[in-house]
Amino acid sequence: MRKLFTTLVLLCFLGAAVAADDTLEISGLKTKVPAGWKKVEIKDTTFRLYQFSLPKAEGDETDAEFVVFKLGAGSGTVQQNLDRQRANFKPAKEGDKLKEEVTKVKIGKDEATYLDIQGTFLDKFPPFDPKAKITERENYRRLYVVMPDGEYYLRVNGPAKTVAKHKAAFDEMLKNLK
């Protein structure tokens, strides 16, 4: 009986810890993490505040990832940030343009810039090393949000079908940032 009680107390405690983990705080605003997104241990803590794995869609080989970055005010203009994201992609076919859409989204009381881009992802590791090997990943998609304060950036990246599967949940999470 005592063992059962201890197990129940432990489960309640762990449940509280998990419940606390499903809330993100970004730029002084809070929101809930969509169900099914799995928190990932961050290895590069220089700029990454949060990182989650988004389960792959049927037929895709890999999961997508959601990352919240804090780069600080010196990371450039909104346009410079969007251009850096575009540089990570090339059109699916030579001669085509990148498939992209830039919109505004209301976050809290302000507007943020939202980039939705799709094509061949130029996966480079380490990302800032000019000599790093580039792996081309066809039919990838990125959702990228420059927060109004210009210090925080939210990114969903992965196979296009998997990102499409999670886009509505990502958009809802943005809408609920308060």
Secondary structure as the mmCIF struct_conf table of DSSP 4:
data_model
#
loop_
_struct_conf.conf_type_id
_struct_conf.id
_struct_conf.beg_label_comp_id
_struct_conf.beg_label_asym_id
_struct_conf.beg_label_seq_id
_struct_conf.end_label_comp_id
_struct_conf.end_label_asym_id
_struct_conf.end_label_seq_id
HELX_RH_AL_P HELX_RH_AL_P1 ARG A 2 ASP A 21
TURN_TY1_P TURN_TY1_P1 ASP A 22 ASP A 22
STRN STRN1 THR A 23 ILE A 26
TURN_TY1_P TURN_TY1_P2 SER A 27 GLY A 28
STRN STRN2 LEU A 29 LYS A 32
HELX_LH_PP_P HELX_LH_PP_P1 VAL A 33 PRO A 34
TURN_TY1_P TURN_TY1_P3 ALA A 35 GLY A 36
STRN STRN3 LYS A 38 LYS A 39
BEND BEND1 LYS A 43 LYS A 43
TURN_TY1_P TURN_TY1_P4 THR A 45 PHE A 47
STRN STRN4 ARG A 48 LEU A 54
HELX_LH_PP_P HELX_LH_PP_P2 PRO A 55 ALA A 57
TURN_TY1_P TURN_TY1_P5 GLU A 58 GLY A 59
BEND BEND2 GLU A 61 THR A 62
STRN STRN5 ALA A 64 LYS A 70
HELX_RH_3T_P HELX_RH_3T_P1 ALA A 73 SER A 75
HELX_RH_AL_P HELX_RH_AL_P2 VAL A 78 ARG A 86
TURN_TY1_P TURN_TY1_P6 ALA A 87 ASN A 88
STRN STRN6 PHE A 89 LYS A 90
BEND BEND3 ALA A 92 LYS A 93
TURN_TY1_P TURN_TY1_P7 GLU A 94 GLY A 95
HELX_LH_PP_P HELX_LH_PP_P3 ASP A 96 LEU A 98
STRN STRN7 LYS A 99 ILE A 107
TURN_TY1_P TURN_TY1_P8 GLY A 108 LYS A 109
STRN STRN8 ASP A 110 PHE A 125
BEND BEND4 PRO A 126 PRO A 126
TURN_TY1_P TURN_TY1_P9 PRO A 127 PHE A 128
TURN_TY1_P TURN_TY1_P10 PRO A 130 LYS A 131
STRN STRN9 LYS A 133 VAL A 146
TURN_TY1_P TURN_TY1_P11 PRO A 148 ASP A 149
BEND BEND5 GLY A 150 GLU A 151
STRN STRN10 TYR A 152 PRO A 159
HELX_RH_AL_P HELX_RH_AL_P3 ALA A 160 LYS A 175
TURN_TY1_P TURN_TY1_P12 ASN A 176 ASN A 176
#
